[in-house]
Amino acid sequence: MPVMSSEDFAIHTDKCVAAEEGMPISSLPDEVTSIKDLECECWDKFESLDEI
């Protein structure tokens, strides 16, 4: 499940250390159209948004 960081509003995986104090979100924002739009390294293990 994606998590939005409360610090900088970046999107992370629920396993990411950067999102420890974040808020779970049910879906990615509309602005995210590709896995490359997600800047954190925690998304590197995914090939595409379909895997999330």
N, CA, C and O atoms as a CHARMM CRD file, in Angstrom:
* protein
*
  208
    1    1 MET  N      0.85000  -1.18000   0.00000 PROA 1      0.00000
    2    1 MET  CA     0.00000   0.00000   0.00000 PROA 1      0.00000
    3    1 MET  C      0.89600   1.24300   0.00000 PROA 1      0.00000
    4    1 MET  O      1.85000   1.30900   0.77600 PROA 1      0.00000
    5    2 PRO  N      0.61300   2.20500  -0.83400 PROA 2      0.00000
    6    2 PRO  CA     1.38100   3.44700  -0.85400 PROA 2      0.00000
    7    2 PRO  C      1.17200   4.25400   0.43500 PROA 2      0.00000
    8    2 PRO  O      0.11300   4.20500   1.06200 PROA 2      0.00000
    9    3 VAL  N      2.20200   4.98100   0.79600 PROA 3      0.00000
   10    3 VAL  CA     2.16500   5.82100   1.99400 PROA 3      0.00000
   11    3 VAL  C      2.66800   7.20900   1.61500 PROA 3      0.00000
   12    3 VAL  O      3.68400   7.34500   0.93300 PROA 3      0.00000
   13    4 MET  N      1.95400   8.23200   2.05800 PROA 4      0.00000
   14    4 MET  CA     2.37800   9.60900   1.79800 PROA 4      0.00000
   15    4 MET  C      3.13300  10.11500   3.01700 PROA 4      0.00000
   16    4 MET  O      2.61200  10.11600   4.13200 PROA 4      0.00000
   17    5 SER  N      4.35700  10.54000   2.79000 PROA 5      0.00000
   18    5 SER  CA     5.18600  11.05800   3.86400 PROA 5      0.00000
   19    5 SER  C      4.59700  12.34100   4.42300 PROA 5      0.00000
   20    5 SER  O      4.20700  13.23500   3.67200 PROA 5      0.00000
   21    6 SER  N      4.53500  12.42700   5.73400 PROA 6      0.00000
   22    6 SER  CA     4.01100  13.65100   6.35300 PROA 6      0.00000
   23    6 SER  C      5.03600  14.77700   6.30700 PROA 6      0.00000
   24    6 SER  O      4.69100  15.94300   6.50400 PROA 6      0.00000
   25    7 GLU  N      6.28800  14.43400   6.04800 PROA 7      0.00000
   26    7 GLU  CA     7.35400  15.43500   6.00800 PROA 7      0.00000
   27    7 GLU  C      7.37100  16.22100   4.70500 PROA 7      0.00000
   28    7 GLU  O      7.41900  17.45100   4.71900 PROA 7      0.00000
   29    8 ASP  N      7.33000  15.50800   3.56700 PROA 8      0.00000
   30    8 ASP  CA     7.45000  16.20000   2.28500 PROA 8      0.00000
   31    8 ASP  C      6.37000  15.80100   1.27500 PROA 8      0.00000
   32    8 ASP  O      6.43100  16.20300   0.11300 PROA 8      0.00000
   33    9 PHE  N      5.39300  15.02200   1.70800 PROA 9      0.00000
   34    9 PHE  CA     4.26700  14.57600   0.87500 PROA 9      0.00000
   35    9 PHE  C      4.68700  13.69800  -0.30100 PROA 9      0.00000
   36    9 PHE  O      3.92800  13.53400  -1.25700 PROA 9      0.00000
   37   10 ALA  N      5.89800  13.12900  -0.23500 PROA 10     0.00000
   38   10 ALA  CA     6.33800  12.18200  -1.24900 PROA 10     0.00000
   39   10 ALA  C      5.63500  10.84500  -1.01100 PROA 10     0.00000
   40   10 ALA  O      5.19100  10.55400   0.10000 PROA 10     0.00000
   41   11 ILE  N      5.54100  10.04600  -2.06100 PROA 11     0.00000
   42   11 ILE  CA     4.88300   8.75300  -1.98100 PROA 11     0.00000
   43   11 ILE  C      5.94000   7.66300  -1.83700 PROA 11     0.00000
   44   11 ILE  O      6.93100   7.64800  -2.56600 PROA 11     0.00000
   45   12 HSD  N      5.71900   6.75200  -0.88900 PROA 12     0.00000
   46   12 HSD  CA     6.66100   5.67500  -0.61200 PROA 12     0.00000
   47   12 HSD  C      5.90400   4.36000  -0.48000 PROA 12     0.00000
   48   12 HSD  O      4.67600   4.34500  -0.39300 PROA 12     0.00000
   49   13 THR  N      6.65200   3.25200  -0.46600 PROA 13     0.00000
   50   13 THR  CA     6.03500   1.96500  -0.15600 PROA 13     0.00000
   51   13 THR  C      5.84500   1.89100   1.35000 PROA 13     0.00000
   52   13 THR  O      6.46800   2.64800   2.09600 PROA 13     0.00000
   53   14 ASP  N      5.00100   0.99600   1.79300 PROA 14     0.00000
   54   14 ASP  CA     4.76400   0.88100   3.24000 PROA 14     0.00000
   55   14 ASP  C      5.96700   0.29900   3.98300 PROA 14     0.00000
   56   14 ASP  O      5.99200   0.32500   5.21400 PROA 14     0.00000
   57   15 LYS  N      6.95300  -0.21900   3.27400 PROA 15     0.00000
   58   15 LYS  CA     8.17300  -0.75800   3.88100 PROA 15     0.00000
   59   15 LYS  C      9.29800   0.27300   3.94200 PROA 15     0.00000
   60   15 LYS  O     10.34400  -0.00200   4.53000 PROA 15     0.00000
   61   16 CYS  N      9.11200   1.42700   3.36200 PROA 16     0.00000
   62   16 CYS  CA    10.15400   2.44200   3.26200 PROA 16     0.00000
   63   16 CYS  C     10.36100   3.16800   4.59400 PROA 16     0.00000
   64   16 CYS  O      9.39700   3.56300   5.25000 PROA 16     0.00000
   65   17 VAL  N     11.61200   3.33800   4.97900 PROA 17     0.00000
   66   17 VAL  CA    11.95700   4.04500   6.21400 PROA 17     0.00000
   67   17 VAL  C     11.50400   5.50600   6.15000 PROA 17     0.00000
   68   17 VAL  O     11.12800   6.07700   7.17300 PROA 17     0.00000
   69   18 ALA  N     11.53500   6.10700   4.98200 PROA 18     0.00000
   70   18 ALA  CA    11.15500   7.51600   4.82900 PROA 18     0.00000
   71   18 ALA  C      9.67700   7.76300   5.11000 PROA 18     0.00000
   72   18 ALA  O      9.27100   8.90500   5.32600 PROA 18     0.00000
   73   19 ALA  N      8.88100   6.71600   5.10900 PROA 19     0.00000
   74   19 ALA  CA     7.43200   6.87700   5.29900 PROA 19     0.00000
   75   19 ALA  C      6.95500   6.39800   6.66100 PROA 19     0.00000
   76   19 ALA  O      5.76000   6.17600   6.85400 PROA 19     0.00000
   77   20 GLU  N      7.86500   6.23900   7.59900 PROA 20     0.00000
   78   20 GLU  CA     7.48400   5.71300   8.91700 PROA 20     0.00000
   79   20 GLU  C      6.37700   6.52300   9.57800 PROA 20     0.00000
   80   20 GLU  O      5.50900   5.95400  10.24000 PROA 20     0.00000
   81   21 GLU  N      6.39300   7.80800   9.41500 PROA 21     0.00000
   82   21 GLU  CA     5.37200   8.65100  10.03800 PROA 21     0.00000
   83   21 GLU  C      4.37200   9.17300   9.00900 PROA 21     0.00000
   84   21 GLU  O      3.76800  10.23000   9.18800 PROA 21     0.00000
   85   22 GLY  N      4.21300   8.41800   7.94300 PROA 22     0.00000
   86   22 GLY  CA     3.31500   8.84500   6.88900 PROA 22     0.00000
   87   22 GLY  C      1.90300   8.33900   7.06100 PROA 22     0.00000
   88   22 GLY  O      1.58300   7.65200   8.03100 PROA 22     0.00000
   89   23 MET  N      1.06100   8.68900   6.10200 PROA 23     0.00000
   90   23 MET  CA    -0.33900   8.30100   6.11800 PROA 23     0.00000
   91   23 MET  C     -0.61800   7.36100   4.94300 PROA 23     0.00000
   92   23 MET  O     -0.35400   7.72300   3.79700 PROA 23     0.00000
   93   24 PRO  N     -1.14500   6.16300   5.20300 PROA 24     0.00000
   94   24 PRO  CA    -1.49400   5.25400   4.10800 PROA 24     0.00000
   95   24 PRO  C     -2.52500   5.90100   3.17900 PROA 24     0.00000
   96   24 PRO  O     -3.44600   6.58100   3.63200 PROA 24     0.00000
   97   25 ILE  N     -2.35600   5.68000   1.89100 PROA 25     0.00000
   98   25 ILE  CA    -3.31600   6.17900   0.90900 PROA 25     0.00000
   99   25 ILE  C     -3.80600   4.99300   0.09000 PROA 25     0.00000
  100   25 ILE  O     -3.06300   4.03700  -0.13300 PROA 25     0.00000
  101   26 SER  N     -5.03300   5.05300  -0.35100 PROA 26     0.00000
  102   26 SER  CA    -5.62700   3.91900  -1.05900 PROA 26     0.00000
  103   26 SER  C     -5.21000   3.83200  -2.51900 PROA 26     0.00000
  104   26 SER  O     -5.25500   2.75700  -3.11700 PROA 26     0.00000
  105   27 SER  N     -4.80700   4.95100  -3.09300 PROA 27     0.00000
  106   27 SER  CA    -4.36700   4.93400  -4.48800 PROA 27     0.00000
  107   27 SER  C     -3.35700   6.05500  -4.72300 PROA 27     0.00000
  108   27 SER  O     -3.25900   7.00500  -3.94600 PROA 27     0.00000
  109   28 LEU  N     -2.62600   5.91900  -5.79500 PROA 28     0.00000
  110   28 LEU  CA    -1.63700   6.94200  -6.13900 PROA 28     0.00000
  111   28 LEU  C     -2.33100   8.18600  -6.68200 PROA 28     0.00000
  112   28 LEU  O     -3.40400   8.08400  -7.27600 PROA 28     0.00000
  113   29 PRO  N     -1.73600   9.34800  -6.48600 PROA 29     0.00000
  114   29 PRO  CA    -2.31900  10.57700  -7.03800 PROA 29     0.00000
  115   29 PRO  C     -2.40700  10.51600  -8.56700 PROA 29     0.00000
  116   29 PRO  O     -1.64600   9.78900  -9.20600 PROA 29     0.00000
  117   30 ASP  N     -3.31100  11.26100  -9.13600 PROA 30     0.00000
  118   30 ASP  CA    -3.50100  11.28600 -10.59300 PROA 30     0.00000
  119   30 ASP  C     -2.24400  11.72500 -11.32800 PROA 30     0.00000
  120   30 ASP  O     -2.04000  11.35200 -12.48300 PROA 30     0.00000
  121   31 GLU  N     -1.39800  12.51400 -10.67200 PROA 31     0.00000
  122   31 GLU  CA    -0.17900  13.01400 -11.30600 PROA 31     0.00000
  123   31 GLU  C      0.83200  11.90500 -11.57500 PROA 31     0.00000
  124   31 GLU  O      1.73000  12.07200 -12.40000 PROA 31     0.00000
  125   32 VAL  N      0.69300  10.78700 -10.89400 PROA 32     0.00000
  126   32 VAL  CA     1.61100   9.66500 -11.07600 PROA 32     0.00000
  127   32 VAL  C      1.11500   8.81900 -12.24200 PROA 32     0.00000
  128   32 VAL  O      0.11100   8.11400 -12.13600 PROA 32     0.00000
  129   33 THR  N      1.83100   8.90200 -13.34400 PROA 33     0.00000
  130   33 THR  CA     1.43600   8.15700 -14.54600 PROA 33     0.00000
  131   33 THR  C      2.43600   7.06900 -14.90900 PROA 33     0.00000
  132   33 THR  O      2.18500   6.26000 -15.80200 PROA 33     0.00000
  133   34 SER  N      3.57300   7.05200 -14.21100 PROA 34     0.00000
  134   34 SER  CA     4.62700   6.08700 -14.48900 PROA 34     0.00000
  135   34 SER  C      5.39600   5.82400 -13.20500 PROA 34     0.00000
  136   34 SER  O      5.40200   6.66100 -12.30200 PROA 34     0.00000
  137   35 ILE  N      6.03300   4.68700 -13.11700 PROA 35     0.00000
  138   35 ILE  CA     6.83500   4.35500 -11.94900 PROA 35     0.00000
  139   35 ILE  C      7.97900   5.36300 -11.79000 PROA 35     0.00000
  140   35 ILE  O      8.47100   5.56800 -10.68000 PROA 35     0.00000
  141   36 LYS  N      8.39500   5.98000 -12.87000 PROA 36     0.00000
  142   36 LYS  CA     9.46700   6.98600 -12.83000 PROA 36     0.00000
  143   36 LYS  C      9.02300   8.27500 -12.14400 PROA 36     0.00000
  144   36 LYS  O      9.86300   9.08500 -11.75200 PROA 36     0.00000
  145   37 ASP  N      7.72300   8.47300 -11.99600 PROA 37     0.00000
  146   37 ASP  CA     7.21100   9.65800 -11.29600 PROA 37     0.00000
  147   37 ASP  C      7.41000   9.55500  -9.78300 PROA 37     0.00000
  148   37 ASP  O      7.31800  10.55400  -9.07000 PROA 37     0.00000
  149   38 LEU  N      7.68000   8.35800  -9.30700 PROA 38     0.00000
  150   38 LEU  CA     7.88500   8.12300  -7.87700 PROA 38     0.00000
  151   38 LEU  C      9.38200   8.17400  -7.60900 PROA 38     0.00000
  152   38 LEU  O     10.12400   7.28900  -8.03600 PROA 38     0.00000
  153   39 GLU  N      9.82200   9.19700  -6.91000 PROA 39     0.00000
  154   39 GLU  CA    11.23700   9.50700  -6.80700 PROA 39     0.00000
  155   39 GLU  C     12.04000   8.65700  -5.83000 PROA 39     0.00000
  156   39 GLU  O     13.25100   8.52500  -6.00500 PROA 39     0.00000
  157   40 CYS  N     11.42700   8.08700  -4.82800 PROA 40     0.00000
  158   40 CYS  CA    12.16300   7.35500  -3.80500 PROA 40     0.00000
  159   40 CYS  C     12.70600   6.02200  -4.34500 PROA 40     0.00000
  160   40 CYS  O     12.09300   5.39000  -5.20500 PROA 40     0.00000
  161   41 GLU  N     13.85100   5.61900  -3.82900 PROA 41     0.00000
  162   41 GLU  CA    14.46800   4.35000  -4.21800 PROA 41     0.00000
  163   41 GLU  C     13.62400   3.14400  -3.83400 PROA 41     0.00000
  164   41 GLU  O     13.83100   2.05300  -4.36400 PROA 41     0.00000
  165   42 CYS  N     12.67700   3.32400  -2.92000 PROA 42     0.00000
  166   42 CYS  CA    11.85000   2.18700  -2.49400 PROA 42     0.00000
  167   42 CYS  C     11.00900   1.62700  -3.64600 PROA 42     0.00000
  168   42 CYS  O     10.51000   0.50500  -3.55300 PROA 42     0.00000
  169   43 TRP  N     10.85100   2.37700  -4.70700 PROA 43     0.00000
  170   43 TRP  CA    10.06800   1.93000  -5.86000 PROA 43     0.00000
  171   43 TRP  C     10.91700   1.20700  -6.90300 PROA 43     0.00000
  172   43 TRP  O     10.37600   0.70000  -7.88600 PROA 43     0.00000
  173   44 ASP  N     12.23500   1.14900  -6.71000 PROA 44     0.00000
  174   44 ASP  CA    13.13400   0.55000  -7.69600 PROA 44     0.00000
  175   44 ASP  C     12.85800  -0.92900  -7.95500 PROA 44     0.00000
  176   44 ASP  O     13.17500  -1.43300  -9.03200 PROA 44     0.00000
  177   45 LYS  N     12.28000  -1.62100  -6.99900 PROA 45     0.00000
  178   45 LYS  CA    12.01200  -3.05300  -7.18300 PROA 45     0.00000
  179   45 LYS  C     10.81300  -3.31500  -8.09700 PROA 45     0.00000
  180   45 LYS  O     10.57800  -4.45700  -8.49400 PROA 45     0.00000
  181   46 PHE  N     10.06100  -2.27900  -8.43000 PROA 46     0.00000
  182   46 PHE  CA     8.89600  -2.41600  -9.30700 PROA 46     0.00000
  183   46 PHE  C      9.25700  -1.98500 -10.73000 PROA 46     0.00000
  184   46 PHE  O     10.00300  -1.02800 -10.93400 PROA 46     0.00000
  185   47 GLU  N      8.71700  -2.70700 -11.69800 PROA 47     0.00000
  186   47 GLU  CA     8.93900  -2.38800 -13.10300 PROA 47     0.00000
  187   47 GLU  C      7.90300  -1.39500 -13.63600 PROA 47     0.00000
  188   47 GLU  O      8.20600  -0.57200 -14.50000 PROA 47     0.00000
  189   48 SER  N      6.67700  -1.48300 -13.11100 PROA 48     0.00000
  190   48 SER  CA     5.59900  -0.62000 -13.60200 PROA 48     0.00000
  191   48 SER  C      4.56600  -0.40000 -12.50400 PROA 48     0.00000
  192   48 SER  O      4.59500  -1.06400 -11.46800 PROA 48     0.00000
  193   49 LEU  N      3.66700   0.52500 -12.73600 PROA 49     0.00000
  194   49 LEU  CA     2.60000   0.81300 -11.77900 PROA 49     0.00000
  195   49 LEU  C      1.65900  -0.37700 -11.61800 PROA 49     0.00000
  196   49 LEU  O      1.03000  -0.52700 -10.57000 PROA 49     0.00000
  197   50 ASP  N      1.55600  -1.21500 -12.62900 PROA 50     0.00000
  198   50 ASP  CA     0.67000  -2.38100 -12.57000 PROA 50     0.00000
  199   50 ASP  C      1.06800  -3.35500 -11.46000 PROA 50     0.00000
  200   50 ASP  O      0.23400  -4.12500 -10.98300 PROA 50     0.00000
  201   51 GLU  N      2.32400  -3.32600 -11.05200 PROA 51     0.00000
  202   51 GLU  CA     2.80500  -4.22300 -10.01300 PROA 51     0.00000
  203   51 GLU  C      2.44400  -3.77400  -8.60400 PROA 51     0.00000
  204   51 GLU  O      2.56800  -4.54500  -7.65300 PROA 51     0.00000
  205   52 ILE  N      2.00600  -2.55000  -8.47200 PROA 52     0.00000
  206   52 ILE  CA     1.74000  -1.99400  -7.14900 PROA 52     0.00000
  207   52 ILE  C      0.39800  -2.45500  -6.62800 PROA 52     0.00000
  208   52 ILE  O      0.00500  -2.08500  -5.52200 PROA 52     0.00000
